Structures are given as C-alpha cells and as structure tokens.
Amino acid sequence: MPSTTAELLDLLDLEVLEPNLFRGPRPETTWQRTFGGQVLAQSLVAGCRTVEDRKVHSLHAVSYTHLTLPTKA
C-alpha cells in the first residue's frame, strides 16, 4: 500500500496502451494482491481520460466477494 501521496499518485498514473485502453501499475509489495479501492480509483482515472468536458458525480461498485457458491455434496 502506498505510504506517501507521491506513491499514491504513481499508482494512479495509468499507462495508455491505445485509445481508451489503459494499464495501471500495482504497488511493489510482498503480497500478490490488488486491493479493490485501488482498482476503483484506477477505473475512475481511466474513465475520466475517455471523456472531455464531463465531471464525475458518483461512483458505484458491487462486491461479489460475499456470494455463496454452490458446493458439491
């Protein structure tokens, strides 16, 4: 997780692969995880870079981590 504002801004500095296609960096940690808040923030940055003269007024997300999956008997 970023410990400074500069590290946070680095995580939000997305690489443009082609028009409307971006790649976001991940923090250098020993964990092999990407946190949901980071994904949402990077998604918001990417979305803002695909439109002109529009401002963000809300962000909605759904978490599927608590769904119960069917198990084999």
DADA-V644979 format. One record per residue. N is the residue number from 0. RES is the residue in one letter. PHI is phi in radians with two decimals (none if undefined). Layout:
n=N res=RES phi=PHI
n=N res=RES phi=PHI
This chain:
n=0 res=M phi=none
n=1 res=P phi=-1.16
n=2 res=S phi=-1.88
n=3 res=T phi=-2.31
n=4 res=T phi=-1.09
n=5 res=A phi=-1.08
n=6 res=E phi=-1.14
n=7 res=L phi=-1.11
n=8 res=L phi=-1.11
n=9 res=D phi=-1.10
n=10 res=L phi=-1.17
n=11 res=L phi=-1.65
n=12 res=D phi=-1.54
n=13 res=L phi=-1.41
n=14 res=E phi=-1.47
n=15 res=V phi=-1.51
n=16 res=L phi=-1.55
n=17 res=E phi=-2.86
n=18 res=P phi=-0.93
n=19 res=N phi=1.15
n=20 res=L phi=-2.33
n=21 res=F phi=-2.23
n=22 res=R phi=-2.24
n=23 res=G phi=-1.80
n=24 res=P phi=-1.32
n=25 res=R phi=-2.14
n=26 res=P phi=-1.18
n=27 res=E phi=-1.41
n=28 res=T phi=-2.40
n=29 res=T phi=-1.40
n=30 res=W phi=-1.41
n=31 res=Q phi=-1.79
n=32 res=R phi=-2.40
n=33 res=T phi=-2.16
n=34 res=F phi=-1.49
n=35 res=G phi=-1.02
n=36 res=G phi=-1.09
n=37 res=Q phi=-1.16
n=38 res=V phi=-1.09
n=39 res=L phi=-1.12
n=40 res=A phi=-1.10
n=41 res=Q phi=-1.16
n=42 res=S phi=-1.13
n=43 res=L phi=-1.12
n=44 res=V phi=-1.07
n=45 res=A phi=-1.07
n=46 res=G phi=-1.07
n=47 res=C phi=-1.15
n=48 res=R phi=-1.44
n=49 res=T phi=-1.74
n=50 res=V phi=-2.27
n=51 res=E phi=-2.04
n=52 res=D phi=1.02
n=53 res=R phi=-2.24
n=54 res=K phi=-2.06
n=55 res=V phi=-1.25
n=56 res=H phi=-2.08
n=57 res=S phi=-2.90
n=58 res=L phi=-2.48
n=59 res=H phi=-2.11
n=60 res=A phi=-2.54
n=61 res=V phi=-2.12
n=62 res=S phi=-1.82
n=63 res=Y phi=-1.81
n=64 res=T phi=-1.28
n=65 res=H phi=-1.85
n=66 res=L phi=-1.28
n=67 res=T phi=-1.60
n=68 res=L phi=-1.57
n=69 res=P phi=-1.12
n=70 res=T phi=-1.96
n=71 res=K phi=-1.39
n=72 res=A phi=-1.42
